[in-house]
Amino acid sequence: MIPAQVQVDIDEKAIRNYIQQQLDECIREKILFIDIEGLVKITNFSKRFLEDAVLSDSRVKMHQRQKSRKRFWFYEPTIEAIKEIVNEW
């Protein structure tokens, strides 16, 4: 029986380039705005609860924008404000 031998050559430069490319792609896909439906999905809170306990808070209101009847919030600062609010409960 012939002993099996496996050899793997790793190109570190290619791996680094691939990782950098993936990171760049993730950064480009960053969310800028979120609406109430998105907040419901990521927080698992009901719309009513969000309205009463979170969206009425001044720390969240300052990131709200409105066009006609559609409301949306800047994603990152709103998420940070929600974390602060929830940590105070």
Secondary structure, 3 states (H helix, E strand, C coil): CCCCCCCCCCCHHHHHHHHHHHHHHHHHCCCCEECHHHHHHHHCCCHHHHHHHHHCCHHHHCCEEEECCEEEEEHHHHHHHHHHHHHCC
